[in-house]
Amino acid sequence: MHLFSARFLLLLYLGGLALLFSGCASLPPRPELAHEPALAPASSGPVAMLGDRFMRANGAEASGFHLLIDAREALDARLALIDSATSAIDLQYYIWAGDAVGVLLFDRLLKAADRGVKVRIIVDDIWLGSTTKNLAALNAHPDLEIRIFNPNPGRDSTIGGLLNMLASFQALNQRMHNKLMIVDNQAIIVGGRNQGNEYFGLGKEFNFLDVDVIALGGVVEESSDAYDQYWNDNSVYPLTRWIDKLPDNTLDEVRSGVAELVEKFRPQLTAYSVQPRDWQHWLDMLEENLLVGEAHFLQDDPVQIEGKSYRLIDMISYFSDPTREELLLTSPYLIPVGSSLEDLQKLINKGVRAKIITNSLASTNHTLVNSHYKKYRKPILATGVNLFEFRHQPAGTIRNWADVEPVRAPFISLHAKTIVSDRRLCFIGSLNFDPRAIVINSENGLLIDSVELADELADFIDYLTAPENAYEVTIQNNRLQWKSSDRTIDAQPARGAMQGFADLFWGLLPIESQL
């Protein structure tokens, strides 16, 4: 999701005058901590055995991959790796919701820590609802530590947090959008999913269609080194200083609260195992379905409050150089930045076929993004790109991927962030193609060289752009048209008149650089 929800932006615009009357808090000094590296790869346990067998069969440089498109499989994959871990679990996420999925995953991590697995969690502060007091109590666990990226000094107060955001906007506007899970330093999950209901089929308002990839083999060490770069960076704040300033709050109290929430959410979690179990059969199936290739883990440097950072987009920009025949791109939020349209034009002038799919107004979960994307439709089409917009009520197969019983969401929103070049190279990660992702936030993902995986991902994108799942956007007599399997219309599809009105309103605000 983007940093700015409609509600937050409204508060931002209306709350500015409060600065004339209020001061702002500051963080305690960040404690000086020794550099802490990841543990060595586990040498025993189901995940270690899987990784070792793969390396012996394919060599130290190779990596194995499995796409996670189905929402239920995506959560089962996380539960399976957590329950099977014997040594260490490292996680890095932009959103960790306090809903059924967020609580279930945290409960399993707490149980893993209880059995001696070292758990490290980096989470961005912007949507983190847990109080500093509870986070500090959790950090009392000898095998679990949470660190916060770029925390707001007033994070425990809605008003205080807003005032600090307004007063220190440039600093607090820089967020960590990364998504990464590393288990036993033998397997990783990378992609578009945060930790929350709508990413795993249980959203009440909508569900996302998203893409992750499990990887093991040679790329895991790169991923672990990248995680350590964040874990030890000054922008990632440990809770050591805050703990000394907080009232007593025991780990047992928090643990009991988590257990109570799992029981509360049990009716929503009927499709998932709410207690740890043996996942050996699932791991065996994963091993049989791994696709082999090579990969590199790419990420933006941790965002510094002052100073420079290298951008992930620069590292993957060479996609445009080796591409000879076909470029496929999925991005839920699409606002061209810099010379991107000129670069596309050059590719197409060389004979490359380019296809982009993003959300329609009807399928987006952020109407304000569409409000600023819509003026780029004609310039995008003018390059020769084939432009598609996702339908909010797609075909049954996509419904089955995105919804998990007992939920059938009112609509489905595209959330996959992928690139495929010539059905050989592909990128799967957290990167949207908009100003916030490319210029402001930090991002990460896997650059993969695998004909089999790229072909599977390309087939998925082809299915996304089929008429039953997407509108093809074209220009006829200088007017935009949206063509699908059952109709052709000359006005952008919306979920209703109110969404159309909101789209007009948000388009009036000068916020494109923040989207």
N, C-alpha and C positions, 0 to 999 in steps of 0.2 A: 504494500500500500504506500501511498504518498504521505509525506509529512503532514500535508495540510488537508484535513477534512473540511467540509463546508462549515461545520460548527466552529472549528478552530479558527478559520479565516475570519468569520464574522466577529469572534471575540477579539481577534487581532486588530481589526479595523476599529472596533468600538472601544477597545480598552486602552488605547494610546494615551488618553488624557490622564489616566491614573498615574502615569509616571511623574506628573507634575506634583503629586502629593505624597509619593511613597518612595522609600529607599529599597534596595535590593540586597539579598543575602549573598554570601560568598562561600565557596567550598573550604573545608579545612584543608591545610596543606597536604598534598599527596605524599604518603609515606615513602621513604626510600626503601625499596625492597630489592633483594638479590635477584638477578636474572633467573627465571625458573623455566627450564626446558621441559618438553614433553617426555614422558617415560619412553623407554625403548619399546619396540614392538613386542607384544605379548608372545610368549613361546609356548603357551598351552591354552586350551579352551577351544570351543567350536570355531570362533572367528579366526583365531590364529592358525588352526589346522587348515581352514579354507584358504587363507592367504598363502600359507606355505605350499600347499598343493598346487595352487595356481602358479606361483613363482617357479617351482621345480618343472612344471610342464611347459611354461612359456618363456622363461628367462627373466632376469632381474629388471630389464628395461620395459617389458610389456606391462600393460594394464588390462584388466577385465571390466566390462561395463554391462549394466542392465538398466534400461529405461523404466522409470516409475511414472506412469501416466494415470492409471487407475488410482483414485483417492484412497480406497481401502487398502490396496497393496502398499501405497506410500506410507501409511501409518503403521501397517503391520511390519514393514521393513524396519522402521525405527524401533518398534517394540521388540522385534526379533533380535536386533543387534544389541540393544540395551540389556535385554534379559540374558543374552549369551556372553556379555562382556566379562572378562576375568581380571583385567588390569586397569584400563583407563578409558574414560569417555570425555571428549572435548566437544563443546557446542558453542556456536556463535550465531545469534539471530537478531533480526531487527524488531520483530514482534513476538512476544510470548504472552498470549492472552490468558486471563484467569477463567476461561470457560472449560467445557468438558474435556476437550483435547489437551489444552494447556495443562490442566490439573493432572490428567491421566499420565502424560509424559513426565511431568515433574515427580509424581508419585513413584514412577518406575525408576527414575534416576536416583531418588532418595533411597529406594530399596537396594539399588545397585551399590550406592555408597555404603549402606549398612553392611553389605557383605564384603567390603574392603576394596571396591573399585574406586579409583581416584577420579572424581568428577569435577571438571572445570567448566564454567559457563560464563560466556561474555554475552551480554544483552544490551541493546541500545536503550537509552532511558526514556525516549520520547513517548512510547506507548506502554511503558512498564508500570503497571498499576500497584504492585506490591509496595508496601511501606518500607522505608529504610530500616525501621525497627525489625520487621519480619525478615528482611534480607540479612540483617546482622545476626539474627538468631540462627538462621540457616547456616551461615558461615561458621558457626560454632561447631558444626560437624567436622570431625577430623579428616574426612575424605571428600568433602564437598566445599567448593568455593565459587562464589558468584562475584564477578566484577562488572562494572557498569561503564558503558562507553559514553563519554562526554555528559556527565550527569548535570541536571539542573539543580542549583543550590536550594531552590525552593520546592523540590520535588514532592514533599509531603503535604503541600498546601496547593489547592487549585488556584487560588488568587495569587499566592506567592510565586508559584511556578509560572503563571502567565506574566506577572510583572517582571520576573527575571528574564523570561523569553523576550519580552519587549525591550528591556534595557540592554541585553547582551545578545541581540538578534544574530549578528554575524557569527559569533562563536557557537551559540546553541543551535543555529540553523544547520550546522554540519552534522550529518547523521551517518551511522553505520548500517547500511542496507544489506550487509553480507549475510550469507546463509551457508552454514557448514556444520557437519557432524562427523566426528572421527571416533572410531571404536577400536580399542586395543592397538592403535596405530597399525591396523591391518585392513580396515575398510572405511570408506567415507560415503556420505550422501551430500550431494551438491545440487542446487537448482533454485527454483522460484518460491518454494513453500516456506512460510513462517510457521509458527506454532499456534494454531487456532482452529476453531471449528470449520470455517468456510474453506480452509485448505484441504480438509480431509472428509468432505462430504456431509458435514453435520451443521451447516449454516442455516439459520432460520430465515434470513432475509435473501441470501443468495449463496451459491457455491461457486468456487473457482474451478476451472479446468486448467491444470498446471502440469509442469514437467520437472522431475528430478532425475538424477542418475546415481546409482550405486557404482562405486569404483573400488577396485582393489589392485594390488600389484605396485608397480614402480611409482605411480603418481602419489601414493599415500604419503611418502616421506616429504615431498614438496608441500603437500597440504598441511602436514604437521608443522613444518618450518614456518609456513605462512601464518598459521594460528598462533604460534609462539611469538611472532612479530607483534601481533595485536595484544596478546596477553601481557606482554612486558612493556608495552608502550605507555607513555605518559597520558595519552588520551583515554586509556582504559583505567578506571578508578577502582582501587580496592576499597573495601569497607573498614579497614583497620582503624582509621581515625574516627570514623563515625561511631564505631562500636563503643568507644570510651565515653561518648557523650549521650548514650541512649539508656533508658531505664531497662531493668532486667526483663527479658522475654526469652523463655527457655526454648530450646530446640524441641523438647517433647511437646510443648504447647503448639508449636507450629506444625509438627508432625501429626498431631491429633486433628488439627484443623484441615490438613491436606486429606487425611483419611476420611473425614466427614464429608468433604467436598466430592471425593470419588464416589461415595455412596449416594450423595445427592444427585450426581450426574449419571448414575448407573442406567436409568431408563433411556438416556440418549446414546449409551455406549453398547447397546445390545450386539452390534456387529463386531465389537472388539473385545479382546481378552483384558479384563480389568485386573487380573493378577498375573504375575510372572509365570511362564510356562516353558516347556521344552520346545525349541523351535528347530530341532535338527532336520526334520522333514522339509521345512521351508528353506533352510540353508542348502540342503541337497538339491532342491529344485533350482535355487539361485545358481549354484555351481554349474548345473547342466545348461543353463540359459545364458551364461556369460559370453559376451562378444569381445574379441581380442583386438587390441590396437595399442597406440601410444598416446600419452596425454601430458599436458602441463597444467598446473594449477596457477591461475592468474588472479591478482587482486590489486586494488588500489592500496597505496601505502596508508597506514592509519592517518586519519585527517588530523592535522595539527591546528591548534588555535591560531598560531602564528607560524608562518613558514610555508614551504611548498610540498607538494606530493606528486608522485607519478600517477597518471590516470590509466586505468585498465583499458579504456577505449583506445589509447595509443598503442597498447600492446596487441590488440586484436585488429587494428586497422589494416594490417597486411592481408586480411581476408580479401580486400578489393584487388590486391595485386595478383595472387595466383588464380583467382576465379576466371575461368575461361568460358564456361557454358551457362551456369545456373547459380543464382544466389537466392536463398529463401530466408525470410526473417519473420519472426513472431515477436510482437511487443504489445503488451496490454495498453500501454500509454505511449503515444507517438507524437512527438513534437520535434521537427527537424532542428538540428543545432549546427551552427558554423557552416562548413562547406559540404554537409552531408548530401544535399540534393545535387550539387555539382559533381560530387564523387559518383553518385548513382548515374547521373547523366553520362559521365565518361565511360562507366562500365557498359551501359546499354549501347553507347555508340560503338563499342568494340564487339557487339554482338551477343553480350551476355543477357540471358533471360532473368528478370528479377521479379520476385513475388513477395509482397508484404501482406501480412494479416494483423489487424489490430481490432480493438473493440469498436462496435457501433455505439451510437448514443444509447440504444436500448440495452446493450449488454454491459456497458461500463458500470463499475461501482463508484466511479468518481466523475460525476457529470461535469464538474469544473474543468477537468482535463480535456474532455471533448469540446468544451466551449472555446478552447484555444487551439486544439488540433484541427478543427473543421475548416479553418481558413487555409490550411495547407493541402487540402485534398486536391485541388486543381494543380498547384505547383508539383505535387508528387506525381500525379498522372502525366503532367507535361514532360517528365523525364523519360516516360515510356515504361515505368513500373506498372505491373498488374497489382492493383490495390483491392484488398478484400476486407470486409468488416464482419465480425462474428455476430451470429444471430443469438439473441438471448434465450430463445427456445429452440435449441438445436435438435438433431436427430437422436433417436433412442440410444444409440451406442455411446454418444458423448454424455447423454444423461446418466447412463450406467457407470461411466467413468467418474463423473463429478458428484453424483448423489450417492449417499450410503444410507441404507435403511436404519431407522424409520423415517428419514427425511426425504422430502421431495421439495427442493427449494423453489421459490417463485420464479427465479431466473438463474441462468448460468453466465458467468463472466470469465473471459479469457485472461489467464495470468501467466502463461508460459513465456519465457524469455530465451529465445534460441536463434541461432544462425546456422545455416547449412551451405557450404560452398562445394559445388560440383559433386555432391553426394560422396564426398571423401572427408573433408574437414567439417567439424561442427563445434559450436560453442553452446554450452548449457550453463546458466548461472542466474545471477540476481539482477542483471543489467537491463533496465528499460532504455528505450531510445527517446529520451527527453532531457531537458536541461538539468533537472535535479539529479538524475543518475549519472549523466556524463560530466557535469561540471561541479556539483556540490557534494553529493553523498559519496561514501566509499562503497565499492561493489566487489564481487568475486565470481569465479566460475571456472569451469574446465574447458580447455581447448583440446579437442580430441581428434586424432587422426585414425579413423577406422571406417573403412568402406561399409562394413556391415551395419555399424551403428548409425552412420550418417544416412544410409539408405533407409533404415527403419524410421529415423526422425523425419526424413523427407517425405516418406509415405504418410506419416502422421499429419504433416502440414498439408499435403495434398488432400487428405480427408477433411481437414479443418476447412479448406477453401471450397469444398464441394457445395453445390447449390442448396442442399438441405441444411447446411451448417453455417453458411456465410453469404453475405451479399457481395457481388462483384460491383465495384463502384466504377462507373464509366462517365464519359462526357458525350452528350448528344446535343448538337446545336447550342453549344456553350452552356448547357445545363447539366448538372450532376444527375445521374440515375443510379438506383440501387436495384440490382437484378438478383433474384433468388429462384429457387425451384418452383415457387407458387405465385410469384408476382414480380412486377417491375414498377417501382415508384420513383417519384421525382422530389421527394422530401425525405430527409434522414429519418430512419425508423426510431421511434421512441417508445417508452413503456407507458406513456400517457401525457396528457396536456401539461401537468405540473412539471414533469421532467423537461419538457420543451421550454417552459417558462424559465426554469432554473438555468437551463443551458444559455438562454439569452442574457439572464442577469449576470452569471459568472463571466461571460464574455466581455462585459463592460469593465471589469476590474483589471488593473495593470499588474498581473501576477504571473505572467507566462514564464519568467525566468526562474520561478520557484516551483514549477510543476514538473 
